Amino acid sequence: MKILIILALIGSLAFVGGRHPFGKVLRPIVFTLAGLIIGPMVLGLFTHDQILLLKPLALFTLAWVGLVIGMQADLQLWRIAGARLVRYALVLGACSGFLAGIPTFFILWLVVHVSFPFALAGAVMMAAAAAASTTMRAGKSSLDNLAAACAGLDDLVSLLFAFFPFAVIDSRGNLVSFNTTMLHIGVMILLGILFGIAIILLIGNRAKIDERLTVVAGMVALIAGASGYLGVTPFVVGGVAGVMLVNTRAAPKEKIYEVLVDAERPVGLFMLIFAGAMVTDLTLLGLLIGACWAVFRLWGNQLGARLLKAPEGLDEKLSAVSPIVVVVATSFVLLTPTPFAPLLLESAVIGWFLTETCLLWKNRDTFARGHQ
């Protein structure tokens, strides 16, 4: 009975946030904070074990988000957009992710006394969580359009980073050998390709959106189930499937993408609320890692912009954090049950919150004029 109440509450919040006009103007961080409030950390309406009962649905949303991100990797559109856009997105994303992971690695290794390989895996996970979002909507200026395009591609950098931690740590939280690591990577890629082919064949010439939605939802559920059973992340498998779908000429890209985008916000908000509810404690160590992650990530953006001699202000417009931060961190907690995984989820939420707070304060005059 309790699981039905949890599902009804989180599902209702996600649906209203995704469909109601008021919910659409709220920042994504608000929904993660809502999860914190209803979860064991604040009000304690549900225990951590009760929240975990929704793990199958959480894996489903991970696969769905991964599929959406993968379908942004349309090489034909990249050629149209030009090499400059791809270069900016990949280099800025790599620099911010690399620097964001450095403090995590040293704190885990030297303070928490986690072994070197585990600390490295945790650092790469936090690097994958550093994807950017844009602080402005596209269409206001050429710089805003460039920032919006870069933010869209930056999630792909997270997808690439995410391969490593889920390949070196198994579903029991143990390090694996090099051969097993290569096997995990191969399994993720192969599953993604197979499910991509299956979606292409099943969608076919189906004209009605409800039929397409049923097929895609069923395939995403299979991605989540197979990935969870094999101990790999559905986020990466779904991403590989999306990359294959969008770059296959025979694939009905528009039909599939229309279905994914239509349901993306409610599905994504479910994950954000679930992630907030998964945080059970607020610790000084989590605050330290989160604060360092936020600061080093911004430095990485600035460094990447200087190395590329990017247009002035691009790094500032890409300073906001993408909601992918909690998607990656929650996936790490659910599928690599290491002792430090909950700490990294806590740190990711704190880092995201601190970044959003700083940006709101810095741009307070702009937001005030916008609401007048």
Contacts in CASP RR format, 6 or more apart in sequence:
PFRMAT RR
TARGET T0000
AUTHOR 0000-0000-0000
METHOD contacts of the structure
MODEL  1
MKILIILALIGSLAFVGGRHPFGKVLRPIVFTLAGLIIGPMVLGLFTHDQ
ILLLKPLALFTLAWVGLVIGMQADLQLWRIAGARLVRYALVLGACSGFLA
GIPTFFILWLVVHVSFPFALAGAVMMAAAAAASTTMRAGKSSLDNLAAAC
AGLDDLVSLLFAFFPFAVIDSRGNLVSFNTTMLHIGVMILLGILFGIAII
LLIGNRAKIDERLTVVAGMVALIAGASGYLGVTPFVVGGVAGVMLVNTRA
APKEKIYEVLVDAERPVGLFMLIFAGAMVTDLTLLGLLIGACWAVFRLWG
NQLGARLLKAPEGLDEKLSAVSPIVVVVATSFVLLTPTPFAPLLLESAVI
GWFLTETCLLWKNRDTFARGHQ
2 46 0 8 1.000
2 50 0 8 1.000
2 53 0 8 1.000
3 50 0 8 1.000
3 53 0 8 1.000
3 54 0 8 1.000
6 46 0 8 1.000
6 50 0 8 1.000
6 51 0 8 1.000
6 53 0 8 1.000
6 54 0 8 1.000
7 54 0 8 1.000
7 57 0 8 1.000
9 38 0 8 1.000
9 45 0 8 1.000
10 35 0 8 1.000
10 38 0 8 1.000
10 54 0 8 1.000
10 270 0 8 1.000
10 273 0 8 1.000
10 274 0 8 1.000
10 277 0 8 1.000
11 270 0 8 1.000
11 273 0 8 1.000
13 31 0 8 1.000
13 34 0 8 1.000
13 269 0 8 1.000
13 273 0 8 1.000
14 31 0 8 1.000
14 266 0 8 1.000
14 267 0 8 1.000
14 268 0 8 1.000
14 269 0 8 1.000
14 270 0 8 1.000
14 273 0 8 1.000
15 266 0 8 1.000
16 23 0 8 1.000
17 23 0 8 1.000
17 24 0 8 1.000
17 26 0 8 1.000
17 31 0 8 1.000
17 265 0 8 1.000
17 266 0 8 1.000
17 269 0 8 1.000
18 24 0 8 1.000
18 265 0 8 1.000
18 266 0 8 1.000
18 269 0 8 1.000
19 265 0 8 1.000
19 266 0 8 1.000
24 265 0 8 1.000
27 356 0 8 1.000
28 269 0 8 1.000
28 272 0 8 1.000
28 323 0 8 1.000
29 323 0 8 1.000
29 352 0 8 1.000
29 353 0 8 1.000
29 356 0 8 1.000
31 269 0 8 1.000
31 272 0 8 1.000
31 273 0 8 1.000
32 272 0 8 1.000
32 273 0 8 1.000
32 275 0 8 1.000
32 276 0 8 1.000
32 326 0 8 1.000
32 349 0 8 1.000
32 352 0 8 1.000
33 276 0 8 1.000
33 353 0 8 1.000
34 273 0 8 1.000
34 276 0 8 1.000
35 272 0 8 1.000
35 273 0 8 1.000
35 274 0 8 1.000
35 275 0 8 1.000
35 276 0 8 1.000
35 277 0 8 1.000
36 42 0 8 1.000
36 276 0 8 1.000
36 277 0 8 1.000
36 279 0 8 1.000
36 349 0 8 1.000
37 43 0 8 1.000
38 44 0 8 1.000
38 45 0 8 1.000
38 46 0 8 1.000
38 273 0 8 1.000
38 277 0 8 1.000
39 45 0 8 1.000
39 46 0 8 1.000
39 51 0 8 1.000
39 276 0 8 1.000
39 277 0 8 1.000
39 279 0 8 1.000
40 46 0 8 1.000
40 47 0 8 1.000
40 48 0 8 1.000
40 51 0 8 1.000
40 277 0 8 1.000
40 280 0 8 1.000
41 279 0 8 1.000
41 280 0 8 1.000
41 281 0 8 1.000
41 282 0 8 1.000
46 277 0 8 1.000
48 278 0 8 1.000
48 280 0 8 1.000
51 274 0 8 1.000
51 277 0 8 1.000
51 278 0 8 1.000
54 274 0 8 1.000
55 334 0 8 1.000
56 224 0 8 1.000
56 225 0 8 1.000
57 270 0 8 1.000
57 274 0 8 1.000
58 271 0 8 1.000
58 274 0 8 1.000
58 330 0 8 1.000
58 334 0 8 1.000
59 224 0 8 1.000
59 225 0 8 1.000
59 227 0 8 1.000
59 228 0 8 1.000
59 234 0 8 1.000
59 334 0 8 1.000
60 220 0 8 1.000
60 221 0 8 1.000
60 224 0 8 1.000
60 234 0 8 1.000
61 267 0 8 1.000
61 268 0 8 1.000
61 270 0 8 1.000
61 271 0 8 1.000
61 274 0 8 1.000
62 224 0 8 1.000
62 233 0 8 1.000
62 234 0 8 1.000
62 235 0 8 1.000
62 271 0 8 1.000
62 327 0 8 1.000
62 330 0 8 1.000
62 331 0 8 1.000
62 334 0 8 1.000
63 220 0 8 1.000
63 221 0 8 1.000
63 223 0 8 1.000
63 224 0 8 1.000
63 227 0 8 1.000
63 234 0 8 1.000
63 235 0 8 1.000
63 237 0 8 1.000
63 238 0 8 1.000
64 220 0 8 1.000
64 260 0 8 1.000
64 263 0 8 1.000
64 264 0 8 1.000
64 267 0 8 1.000
64 268 0 8 1.000
65 235 0 8 1.000
65 264 0 8 1.000
65 267 0 8 1.000
65 268 0 8 1.000
65 271 0 8 1.000
65 324 0 8 1.000
65 327 0 8 1.000
66 159 0 8 1.000
66 234 0 8 1.000
66 235 0 8 1.000
66 236 0 8 1.000
66 238 0 8 1.000
66 239 0 8 1.000
66 242 0 8 1.000
67 216 0 8 1.000
67 220 0 8 1.000
67 223 0 8 1.000
67 238 0 8 1.000
67 239 0 8 1.000
67 241 0 8 1.000
67 242 0 8 1.000
67 245 0 8 1.000
67 260 0 8 1.000
68 260 0 8 1.000
68 261 0 8 1.000
68 264 0 8 1.000
69 155 0 8 1.000
69 156 0 8 1.000
69 158 0 8 1.000
69 159 0 8 1.000
69 239 0 8 1.000
69 242 0 8 1.000
69 324 0 8 1.000
70 156 0 8 1.000
70 159 0 8 1.000
70 238 0 8 1.000
70 239 0 8 1.000
70 240 0 8 1.000
70 241 0 8 1.000
70 242 0 8 1.000
70 243 0 8 1.000
70 245 0 8 1.000
70 246 0 8 1.000
71 242 0 8 1.000
71 243 0 8 1.000
71 245 0 8 1.000
71 246 0 8 1.000
71 253 0 8 1.000
71 256 0 8 1.000
71 257 0 8 1.000
71 260 0 8 1.000
72 152 0 8 1.000
72 153 0 8 1.000
72 155 0 8 1.000
72 156 0 8 1.000
72 246 0 8 1.000
73 153 0 8 1.000
73 156 0 8 1.000
73 242 0 8 1.000
73 243 0 8 1.000
73 246 0 8 1.000
73 247 0 8 1.000
74 246 0 8 1.000
74 247 0 8 1.000
74 253 0 8 1.000
75 247 0 8 1.000
76 247 0 8 1.000
78 85 0 8 1.000
78 86 0 8 1.000
81 149 0 8 1.000
85 146 0 8 1.000
85 149 0 8 1.000
85 150 0 8 1.000
85 153 0 8 1.000
86 153 0 8 1.000
87 308 0 8 1.000
88 146 0 8 1.000
88 150 0 8 1.000
88 308 0 8 1.000
88 310 0 8 1.000
88 314 0 8 1.000
89 149 0 8 1.000
89 150 0 8 1.000
89 151 0 8 1.000
89 152 0 8 1.000
89 153 0 8 1.000
89 154 0 8 1.000
89 156 0 8 1.000
89 157 0 8 1.000
90 153 0 8 1.000
90 156 0 8 1.000
90 157 0 8 1.000
91 304 0 8 1.000
91 307 0 8 1.000
91 308 0 8 1.000
92 132 0 8 1.000
92 150 0 8 1.000
92 154 0 8 1.000
92 300 0 8 1.000
92 301 0 8 1.000
92 304 0 8 1.000
92 305 0 8 1.000
92 308 0 8 1.000
92 310 0 8 1.000
92 314 0 8 1.000
92 315 0 8 1.000
92 318 0 8 1.000
93 130 0 8 1.000
93 131 0 8 1.000
93 132 0 8 1.000
93 154 0 8 1.000
93 157 0 8 1.000
93 301 0 8 1.000
94 157 0 8 1.000
95 300 0 8 1.000
95 301 0 8 1.000
95 303 0 8 1.000
95 304 0 8 1.000
95 307 0 8 1.000
96 130 0 8 1.000
96 132 0 8 1.000
96 297 0 8 1.000
96 298 0 8 1.000
96 300 0 8 1.000
96 301 0 8 1.000
96 304 0 8 1.000
97 126 0 8 1.000
97 127 0 8 1.000
97 128 0 8 1.000
97 130 0 8 1.000
97 157 0 8 1.000
97 161 0 8 1.000
97 297 0 8 1.000
97 300 0 8 1.000
98 127 0 8 1.000
98 300 0 8 1.000
99 296 0 8 1.000
99 297 0 8 1.000
99 299 0 8 1.000
99 300 0 8 1.000
99 303 0 8 1.000
100 126 0 8 1.000
100 127 0 8 1.000
100 129 0 8 1.000
100 130 0 8 1.000
100 293 0 8 1.000
100 296 0 8 1.000
100 297 0 8 1.000
100 300 0 8 1.000
101 123 0 8 1.000
101 124 0 8 1.000
101 126 0 8 1.000
101 127 0 8 1.000
101 130 0 8 1.000
101 293 0 8 1.000
101 296 0 8 1.000
102 123 0 8 1.000
102 296 0 8 1.000
103 289 0 8 1.000
103 292 0 8 1.000
103 293 0 8 1.000
103 296 0 8 1.000
104 119 0 8 1.000
104 122 0 8 1.000
104 123 0 8 1.000
104 126 0 8 1.000
104 289 0 8 1.000
104 292 0 8 1.000
104 293 0 8 1.000
104 344 0 8 1.000
104 347 0 8 1.000
105 119 0 8 1.000
105 120 0 8 1.000
105 122 0 8 1.000
105 123 0 8 1.000
106 119 0 8 1.000
107 285 0 8 1.000
107 288 0 8 1.000
107 289 0 8 1.000
107 292 0 8 1.000
108 114 0 8 1.000
108 118 0 8 1.000
108 119 0 8 1.000
108 122 0 8 1.000
108 123 0 8 1.000
108 340 0 8 1.000
109 115 0 8 1.000
109 116 0 8 1.000
109 119 0 8 1.000
111 285 0 8 1.000
112 119 0 8 1.000
112 285 0 8 1.000
112 340 0 8 1.000
112 343 0 8 1.000
114 340 0 8 1.000
115 175 0 8 1.000
117 168 0 8 1.000
117 175 0 8 1.000
118 169 0 8 1.000
118 175 0 8 1.000
118 338 0 8 1.000
118 340 0 8 1.000
121 164 0 8 1.000
121 165 0 8 1.000
121 168 0 8 1.000
121 169 0 8 1.000
121 336 0 8 1.000
122 165 0 8 1.000
122 332 0 8 1.000
122 340 0 8 1.000
122 344 0 8 1.000
124 161 0 8 1.000
124 164 0 8 1.000
124 165 0 8 1.000
125 161 0 8 1.000
125 162 0 8 1.000
125 165 0 8 1.000
125 328 0 8 1.000
125 329 0 8 1.000
125 332 0 8 1.000
125 344 0 8 1.000
126 289 0 8 1.000
126 293 0 8 1.000
126 329 0 8 1.000
126 344 0 8 1.000
126 347 0 8 1.000
126 348 0 8 1.000
127 161 0 8 1.000
128 157 0 8 1.000
128 158 0 8 1.000
128 159 0 8 1.000
128 161 0 8 1.000
128 162 0 8 1.000
128 165 0 8 1.000
128 328 0 8 1.000
129 158 0 8 1.000
129 293 0 8 1.000
129 324 0 8 1.000
129 325 0 8 1.000
129 326 0 8 1.000
129 328 0 8 1.000
129 329 0 8 1.000
129 348 0 8 1.000
130 158 0 8 1.000
130 293 0 8 1.000
130 297 0 8 1.000
130 321 0 8 1.000
130 325 0 8 1.000
131 151 0 8 1.000
131 154 0 8 1.000
131 155 0 8 1.000
131 157 0 8 1.000
131 158 0 8 1.000
131 321 0 8 1.000
131 322 0 8 1.000
131 324 0 8 1.000
131 325 0 8 1.000
132 150 0 8 1.000
132 151 0 8 1.000
132 154 0 8 1.000
132 301 0 8 1.000
132 318 0 8 1.000
132 319 0 8 1.000
132 320 0 8 1.000
132 321 0 8 1.000
132 322 0 8 1.000
133 151 0 8 1.000
133 318 0 8 1.000
133 320 0 8 1.000
133 321 0 8 1.000
133 322 0 8 1.000
133 323 0 8 1.000
134 144 0 8 1.000
134 147 0 8 1.000
134 148 0 8 1.000
134 150 0 8 1.000
134 151 0 8 1.000
134 317 0 8 1.000
134 318 0 8 1.000
134 320 0 8 1.000
135 147 0 8 1.000
135 316 0 8 1.000
135 317 0 8 1.000
135 318 0 8 1.000
135 319 0 8 1.000
135 320 0 8 1.000
135 359 0 8 1.000
135 363 0 8 1.000
136 144 0 8 1.000
136 147 0 8 1.000
136 148 0 8 1.000
136 317 0 8 1.000
137 144 0 8 1.000
137 148 0 8 1.000
138 144 0 8 1.000
138 145 0 8 1.000
138 147 0 8 1.000
138 148 0 8 1.000
138 149 0 8 1.000
139 145 0 8 1.000
139 148 0 8 1.000
143 311 0 8 1.000
143 313 0 8 1.000
143 314 0 8 1.000
143 317 0 8 1.000
144 317 0 8 1.000
146 311 0 8 1.000
146 314 0 8 1.000
147 314 0 8 1.000
147 317 0 8 1.000
147 318 0 8 1.000
150 314 0 8 1.000
150 318 0 8 1.000
151 318 0 8 1.000
151 322 0 8 1.000
154 318 0 8 1.000
154 322 0 8 1.000
155 322 0 8 1.000
155 324 0 8 1.000
158 322 0 8 1.000
158 324 0 8 1.000
158 328 0 8 1.000
159 235 0 8 1.000
159 236 0 8 1.000
159 239 0 8 1.000
162 233 0 8 1.000
162 235 0 8 1.000
162 236 0 8 1.000
162 328 0 8 1.000
162 331 0 8 1.000
163 185 0 8 1.000
163 188 0 8 1.000
163 236 0 8 1.000
165 332 0 8 1.000
165 336 0 8 1.000
166 184 0 8 1.000
166 188 0 8 1.000
166 231 0 8 1.000
166 232 0 8 1.000
166 233 0 8 1.000
166 236 0 8 1.000
166 331 0 8 1.000
166 332 0 8 1.000
166 335 0 8 1.000
166 336 0 8 1.000
167 176 0 8 1.000
167 181 0 8 1.000
167 182 0 8 1.000
167 184 0 8 1.000
167 185 0 8 1.000
167 188 0 8 1.000
167 232 0 8 1.000
168 175 0 8 1.000
168 176 0 8 1.000
168 181 0 8 1.000
168 184 0 8 1.000
169 175 0 8 1.000
169 176 0 8 1.000
169 336 0 8 1.000
169 338 0 8 1.000
170 176 0 8 1.000
170 180 0 8 1.000
170 184 0 8 1.000
170 231 0 8 1.000
170 336 0 8 1.000
171 228 0 8 1.000
171 231 0 8 1.000
171 335 0 8 1.000
171 336 0 8 1.000
171 337 0 8 1.000
172 337 0 8 1.000
173 336 0 8 1.000
173 337 0 8 1.000
173 338 0 8 1.000
176 184 0 8 1.000
184 232 0 8 1.000
187 230 0 8 1.000
187 232 0 8 1.000
188 227 0 8 1.000
188 232 0 8 1.000
188 233 0 8 1.000
188 236 0 8 1.000
188 237 0 8 1.000
188 240 0 8 1.000
189 240 0 8 1.000
191 223 0 8 1.000
191 226 0 8 1.000
191 227 0 8 1.000
191 230 0 8 1.000
191 232 0 8 1.000
191 237 0 8 1.000
191 240 0 8 1.000
191 241 0 8 1.000
192 223 0 8 1.000
192 237 0 8 1.000
192 238 0 8 1.000
192 239 0 8 1.000
192 240 0 8 1.000
192 241 0 8 1.000
192 242 0 8 1.000
192 244 0 8 1.000
193 240 0 8 1.000
193 241 0 8 1.000
193 244 0 8 1.000
195 219 0 8 1.000
195 222 0 8 1.000
195 223 0 8 1.000
195 226 0 8 1.000
195 237 0 8 1.000
195 238 0 8 1.000
195 241 0 8 1.000
196 219 0 8 1.000
196 241 0 8 1.000
196 242 0 8 1.000
196 244 0 8 1.000
196 245 0 8 1.000
197 244 0 8 1.000
198 219 0 8 1.000
198 222 0 8 1.000
199 215 0 8 1.000
199 216 0 8 1.000
199 219 0 8 1.000
199 241 0 8 1.000
199 245 0 8 1.000
199 251 0 8 1.000
199 256 0 8 1.000
200 245 0 8 1.000
200 248 0 8 1.000
200 250 0 8 1.000
200 251 0 8 1.000
200 252 0 8 1.000
202 215 0 8 1.000
202 219 0 8 1.000
203 212 0 8 1.000
203 215 0 8 1.000
203 216 0 8 1.000
203 252 0 8 1.000
203 255 0 8 1.000
203 256 0 8 1.000
204 252 0 8 1.000
205 252 0 8 1.000
206 212 0 8 1.000
206 215 0 8 1.000
206 255 0 8 1.000
209 258 0 8 1.000
209 259 0 8 1.000
209 262 0 8 1.000
212 255 0 8 1.000
212 256 0 8 1.000
212 258 0 8 1.000
212 259 0 8 1.000
213 259 0 8 1.000
213 262 0 8 1.000
213 263 0 8 1.000
216 256 0 8 1.000
216 259 0 8 1.000
216 260 0 8 1.000
220 238 0 8 1.000
223 234 0 8 1.000
223 237 0 8 1.000
223 238 0 8 1.000
223 241 0 8 1.000
224 234 0 8 1.000
225 234 0 8 1.000
226 237 0 8 1.000
227 233 0 8 1.000
227 234 0 8 1.000
227 237 0 8 1.000
228 234 0 8 1.000
228 335 0 8 1.000
231 335 0 8 1.000
232 335 0 8 1.000
233 331 0 8 1.000
233 335 0 8 1.000
234 331 0 8 1.000
235 327 0 8 1.000
235 328 0 8 1.000
235 331 0 8 1.000
245 251 0 8 1.000
245 253 0 8 1.000
245 256 0 8 1.000
246 253 0 8 1.000
246 257 0 8 1.000
268 323 0 8 1.000
268 327 0 8 1.000
271 326 0 8 1.000
271 327 0 8 1.000
271 330 0 8 1.000
272 323 0 8 1.000
272 326 0 8 1.000
274 330 0 8 1.000
275 326 0 8 1.000
275 327 0 8 1.000
275 329 0 8 1.000
275 330 0 8 1.000
275 345 0 8 1.000
275 349 0 8 1.000
276 326 0 8 1.000
276 349 0 8 1.000
278 330 0 8 1.000
278 333 0 8 1.000
278 342 0 8 1.000
278 345 0 8 1.000
279 342 0 8 1.000
279 345 0 8 1.000
279 346 0 8 1.000
279 349 0 8 1.000
280 342 0 8 1.000
281 342 0 8 1.000
281 346 0 8 1.000
282 346 0 8 1.000
282 350 0 8 1.000
283 343 0 8 1.000
283 346 0 8 1.000
285 343 0 8 1.000
286 343 0 8 1.000
286 346 0 8 1.000
286 347 0 8 1.000
286 350 0 8 1.000
287 350 0 8 1.000
289 343 0 8 1.000
289 344 0 8 1.000
289 347 0 8 1.000
289 350 0 8 1.000
290 347 0 8 1.000
290 348 0 8 1.000
290 350 0 8 1.000
290 351 0 8 1.000
290 354 0 8 1.000
291 350 0 8 1.000
291 351 0 8 1.000
291 354 0 8 1.000
293 347 0 8 1.000
293 348 0 8 1.000
293 351 0 8 1.000
294 351 0 8 1.000
294 352 0 8 1.000
294 354 0 8 1.000
294 355 0 8 1.000
294 358 0 8 1.000
297 321 0 8 1.000
297 355 0 8 1.000
298 319 0 8 1.000
298 355 0 8 1.000
301 315 0 8 1.000
301 318 0 8 1.000
301 319 0 8 1.000
302 315 0 8 1.000
304 310 0 8 1.000
304 315 0 8 1.000
305 313 0 8 1.000
305 314 0 8 1.000
305 315 0 8 1.000
319 355 0 8 1.000
319 359 0 8 1.000
320 355 0 8 1.000
320 356 0 8 1.000
320 359 0 8 1.000
321 351 0 8 1.000
321 352 0 8 1.000
321 355 0 8 1.000
321 356 0 8 1.000
325 348 0 8 1.000
325 349 0 8 1.000
325 351 0 8 1.000
325 352 0 8 1.000
326 345 0 8 1.000
326 348 0 8 1.000
326 349 0 8 1.000
326 352 0 8 1.000
328 348 0 8 1.000
329 344 0 8 1.000
329 345 0 8 1.000
329 348 0 8 1.000
329 349 0 8 1.000
330 345 0 8 1.000
332 341 0 8 1.000
332 344 0 8 1.000
332 345 0 8 1.000
333 341 0 8 1.000
333 342 0 8 1.000
333 344 0 8 1.000
333 345 0 8 1.000
360 367 0 8 1.000
END
